[in-house]
């Protein structure tokens, strides 16, 4: 049995779970007669998480198409093939028609795209000076085919509208990954099947942030008073470090708050 990429895309639509869709794409790969020219259409039919799973299993270099690179990537610089793909993506990103690198996560930490491409490449490709380890970079790449093949709309003529459309698409990809990784958010309303968030969600976020700021200000004031009392008594004073449990709670709270913000982003910028 031999298949075309178009037939595999139809086959993928019959499955719902990411694990099943990933298996279908991987198992069919060697039976696809036009995979060299058109396998990107199969990847574009997958979610960002599924795209990474398929590319890692089949080989990042094997599935990379420089004419159709608009995908989600997780690049481990210790792997030679993935490093080659990363270099190709950064070369493509130098085209200034619109921003192509979005939602960068560097060694597990979100990285704002505020630097020049050359400087950013030097930073991610150079081993850590202390540990000598190479890095892991996760990103969404929006290439020249984003409008025609992914969004399926004509490319706007001016750069401003191009950037706006691509940023909206990148936010959509980020929301989709957040939904997959965090099925329920802080208010315990499921993502699937819920109506678009109303203005109370935005108000709730503002109230949470205001309460956090108030608590931090009160804590800083308390620490300042304790430091002043210690100095008056001729004693040394150091700020107490948070316990591991407090750190875990704080990290979990930050994730849930970010999920709430993404719901509002999706409502304002996508729908």
C-alpha positions as CSV (number, residue, x, y, z in Angstrom):
1,X,0.0,0.0,0.0
2,X,1.4,3.4,-1.0
3,X,-0.1,6.7,-0.1
4,X,0.1,10.4,-1.1
5,X,0.5,13.2,1.5
6,X,-3.0,14.4,0.7
7,X,-4.4,10.9,1.6
8,X,-2.4,10.9,4.9
9,X,-3.9,14.3,5.8
10,X,-7.4,12.8,5.3
11,X,-6.3,9.8,7.4
12,X,-5.1,12.1,10.2
13,X,-8.6,13.7,10.4
14,X,-10.1,10.4,11.5
15,X,-8.1,10.5,14.7
16,X,-8.4,12.8,17.7
17,X,-5.7,12.0,20.2
18,X,-2.2,13.4,19.7
19,X,-0.6,10.0,20.3
20,X,-2.7,8.4,17.6
21,X,-2.1,11.2,15.1
22,X,1.6,11.1,15.7
23,X,1.7,7.3,15.2
24,X,-0.2,7.6,11.9
25,X,2.2,10.2,10.5
26,X,5.3,8.2,11.5
27,X,4.0,4.8,10.3
28,X,2.8,6.2,7.0
29,X,6.1,8.1,6.3
30,X,7.9,5.3,4.4
31,X,4.8,4.5,2.3
32,X,4.3,8.1,1.1
33,X,5.3,8.5,-2.6
34,X,5.6,12.3,-2.6
35,X,7.0,12.8,0.9
36,X,10.1,14.6,-0.4
37,X,8.1,17.4,-2.1
38,X,4.9,17.5,0.1
39,X,5.4,16.0,3.6
40,X,5.2,19.6,4.9
41,X,1.4,19.4,4.2
42,X,1.2,16.5,6.7
43,X,3.2,18.4,9.3
44,X,1.0,21.5,8.8
45,X,-2.1,19.3,9.5
46,X,-0.7,18.5,13.0
47,X,-0.7,20.5,16.2
48,X,2.6,22.1,17.3
49,X,3.2,19.4,19.9
50,X,2.5,16.7,17.3
51,X,4.8,18.4,14.8
52,X,7.7,18.2,17.3
53,X,7.0,14.6,18.1
54,X,6.9,13.5,14.5
55,X,10.1,15.4,13.5
56,X,12.0,14.1,16.5
57,X,11.0,10.5,15.7
58,X,11.7,10.7,11.9
59,X,14.7,13.0,12.2
60,X,14.7,16.8,12.2
61,X,17.0,17.0,9.2
62,X,15.0,14.4,7.3
63,X,11.7,16.2,7.6
64,X,13.0,19.8,7.3
65,X,11.9,21.7,4.2
66,X,13.5,25.1,3.8
67,X,10.7,26.2,1.4
68,X,8.1,25.3,4.0
69,X,9.6,25.7,7.5
70,X,6.6,27.3,9.3
71,X,6.4,24.9,12.2
72,X,7.0,24.5,16.0
73,X,10.6,23.3,16.8
74,X,12.4,22.0,19.8
75,X,16.1,22.1,19.0
76,X,18.7,20.3,21.1
77,X,22.1,21.7,20.1
78,X,23.9,18.6,21.3
79,X,22.3,16.8,18.3
80,X,24.2,17.6,15.0
81,X,21.1,17.3,12.7
82,X,19.1,19.6,15.0
83,X,21.9,22.1,15.1
84,X,22.0,22.1,11.2
85,X,18.3,22.8,11.1
86,X,18.6,25.6,13.7
87,X,21.3,27.3,11.6
88,X,19.1,27.1,8.5
89,X,16.2,28.6,10.4
90,X,18.3,31.5,11.7
91,X,19.6,32.1,8.1
92,X,16.0,32.3,6.9
93,X,15.0,34.6,9.8
94,X,17.4,37.3,8.5
95,X,14.9,38.2,5.8
96,X,13.3,41.4,7.2
97,X,10.0,41.2,5.4
98,X,8.4,40.3,8.8
99,X,9.5,38.7,12.1
100,X,9.9,35.0,11.8
101,X,11.0,33.8,15.2
102,X,8.3,33.7,17.9
103,X,7.6,32.2,21.3
104,X,11.3,31.5,22.0
105,X,12.1,29.3,25.1
106,X,15.8,29.0,25.9
107,X,16.7,26.2,28.3
108,X,13.2,26.2,29.7
109,X,12.9,30.0,30.1
110,X,10.9,32.3,27.9
111,X,13.1,34.6,25.8
112,X,11.9,37.8,24.4
113,X,13.0,38.5,20.8
114,X,14.7,41.8,21.4
115,X,18.2,41.1,19.9
116,X,19.7,41.0,16.4
117,X,19.6,37.5,14.7
118,X,23.4,37.2,14.7
119,X,23.7,38.0,18.4
120,X,20.9,35.6,19.3
121,X,22.5,32.8,17.2
122,X,25.8,33.3,19.0
123,X,24.1,33.2,22.3
124,X,22.1,29.9,21.7
125,X,24.9,28.1,19.8
126,X,27.8,28.9,22.2
127,X,28.2,26.3,25.1
128,X,27.6,27.5,28.6
129,X,30.9,29.0,29.9
130,X,30.5,27.3,33.3
131,X,29.0,23.8,32.6
132,X,30.3,23.6,28.9
133,X,26.8,22.2,28.0
134,X,25.0,23.1,24.8
135,X,21.5,24.5,24.9
136,X,17.9,23.6,24.1
137,X,15.9,26.1,22.1
138,X,12.1,25.9,21.5
139,X,10.4,28.3,19.0
140,X,7.7,28.9,16.5
141,X,9.0,29.7,13.0
142,X,6.7,31.7,10.7
143,X,8.3,31.6,7.2
144,X,7.4,33.0,3.8
145,X,4.8,30.3,3.3
146,X,2.8,31.2,6.5
147,X,0.1,33.1,4.6
148,X,-0.3,30.8,1.6
149,X,0.0,27.4,3.3
150,X,-0.8,27.9,7.0
151,X,-3.2,30.8,7.2
152,X,-4.5,30.3,3.7
153,X,-4.9,34.0,3.1
154,X,-3.1,36.4,0.7
155,X,0.0,38.1,2.2
156,X,-0.7,41.8,3.1
157,X,1.3,44.3,1.0
158,X,2.7,46.3,3.9
159,X,5.1,45.1,6.7
160,X,3.0,46.3,9.6
161,X,0.0,44.2,8.6
162,X,2.3,41.2,7.9
163,X,3.8,41.5,11.4
164,X,0.4,41.8,13.0
165,X,-1.0,38.7,11.2
166,X,2.1,36.6,12.0
167,X,2.1,37.7,15.7
168,X,-1.6,36.7,16.0
169,X,-0.8,33.3,14.4
170,X,2.1,32.9,16.9
171,X,-0.2,33.7,19.8
172,X,-2.7,31.1,18.6
173,X,0.1,28.5,18.5
174,X,1.1,29.4,22.0
175,X,-2.5,29.2,23.3
176,X,-2.9,25.7,21.6
177,X,0.3,24.4,23.4
178,X,-0.9,25.9,26.7
179,X,-4.2,24.1,26.3
180,X,-2.5,20.8,25.7
181,X,0.0,21.1,28.5
182,X,-2.3,22.7,31.1
183,X,-5.9,21.3,30.5
184,X,-7.5,23.3,33.3
185,X,-6.6,26.8,34.5
186,X,-6.9,28.6,37.8
187,X,-10.6,29.2,37.8
188,X,-11.1,25.5,37.2
189,X,-13.1,26.0,34.0
190,X,-12.1,23.5,31.3
191,X,-10.7,24.9,28.0
192,X,-12.8,22.9,25.6
193,X,-16.5,23.8,25.1
194,X,-16.4,27.0,27.2
195,X,-17.7,30.3,25.8
196,X,-15.2,33.1,25.1
197,X,-14.1,34.7,28.4
198,X,-16.1,37.8,29.5
199,X,-14.5,41.0,30.9
200,X,-14.6,39.5,34.5
201,X,-11.6,37.4,33.5
202,X,-9.5,40.5,32.8
203,X,-10.7,42.0,36.1
204,X,-9.8,38.8,37.9
205,X,-6.3,39.0,36.5
206,X,-5.9,42.6,37.6
207,X,-7.2,41.8,41.1
208,X,-4.7,38.9,41.5
209,X,-1.8,41.0,40.3
210,X,-2.8,43.9,42.6
211,X,-3.0,41.5,45.6
212,X,0.4,40.0,44.7
213,X,1.9,43.5,44.5
214,X,0.3,44.4,47.9
215,X,1.7,41.3,49.5
216,X,5.2,41.8,48.1
217,X,5.2,45.5,49.2
218,X,4.1,44.5,52.8
219,X,6.8,41.8,52.9
220,X,9.5,44.2,51.7
221,X,8.5,46.7,54.3
222,X,8.6,44.0,57.1
223,X,12.1,42.9,55.9
224,X,13.3,46.5,55.9
225,X,12.0,47.0,59.5
226,X,13.7,43.8,60.6
227,X,17.0,44.9,58.9
228,X,16.9,48.3,60.6
229,X,16.2,46.7,64.0
230,X,19.1,44.3,63.5
231,X,21.5,47.1,62.5
232,X,20.4,49.1,65.6
233,X,21.3,46.1,67.8
234,X,24.6,45.7,66.0
235,X,23.6,42.3,64.5
236,X,23.9,41.0,61.0
237,X,20.6,40.3,59.1
238,X,20.0,38.4,55.9
239,X,16.8,38.1,54.1
240,X,15.2,34.6,54.7
241,X,15.0,32.4,51.6
242,X,11.7,30.8,50.5
243,X,11.2,27.1,51.2
244,X,11.0,24.6,48.4
245,X,7.3,24.2,48.9
246,X,6.7,28.0,48.7
247,X,8.8,28.1,45.5
248,X,6.8,25.2,43.9
249,X,3.5,27.0,44.9
250,X,4.7,30.2,43.4
251,X,5.8,28.5,40.1
252,X,2.4,26.7,39.8
253,X,0.6,30.0,40.5
254,X,2.6,31.8,37.8
255,X,1.7,29.0,35.3
256,X,-2.0,29.3,36.0
257,X,-2.0,33.1,35.9
258,X,-0.2,32.9,32.5
259,X,-2.9,30.5,31.3
260,X,-5.6,33.0,32.3
261,X,-3.8,35.8,30.4
262,X,-3.6,33.6,27.3
263,X,-7.4,33.1,27.4
264,X,-7.8,36.9,27.3
265,X,-5.2,37.2,24.5
266,X,-7.0,34.7,22.4
267,X,-10.3,36.4,22.9
268,X,-9.0,39.9,22.0
269,X,-6.5,39.1,19.2
270,X,-7.8,35.9,17.5
271,X,-11.6,35.7,17.6
